[in-house]
């Protein structure tokens, strides 16, 4: 078992033109259980981020990972109006692509966030990914946990090629973080047999 936790949220500062490039690759070997839980990513207004996350799961390995992205320094009253966010994730099982996801916000980000067909005024989004033999069995548990979430956070869960995916979206960044953390600690216990708690350095 391996747990990877970031000490603090990643902060992407305003750019004068160049994109910030972030790449992360994770491979879980047979028989392993890897839990990777970043503290989240905060984009400042005018930030430009290209991020690639590539996860390889071999054999009967299990990976539980996720991320929260917040658009703006919400506590300071800042909102992202311009900039770029390109966030691409892939998960491969035994070398074969099982899931690929890409988000692109570029230019007038404020318009996309305000649109009812887009983020509908949300400023924070979260994703949980569970890959491994027990992922399909965790679907009902995940649905039950999300049904108890507060109304200010929209959330849903699905199963894609044996991977469980939970999504969170909210105009209240603090409420989303609390809902994400509450889901995570209960889901890791019920689906992965881990203690029902968050890492010590996480404040939820």
Buried (B, 14 or more C-beta within 10 A) or exposed (E): EEEEBBEEBBEBEEBEEEBBEBEBEBBBEEEBBBBBBBBBBBBBBBBBBBBBBBBBBBEBBBBBBBBBBBBBBBEEEBBBBBBBBBBBBBBBBEEEEBBEBEEEBEEEBBEBBBEEEEBEEBBBBBBBBBBBEBBEEBBEBBBEBBEEBEEEBBBEBEBBEBBBBBBBBBBBBBBBBBBBBBBBBBBBBBBBEBEEEBBEEBEE
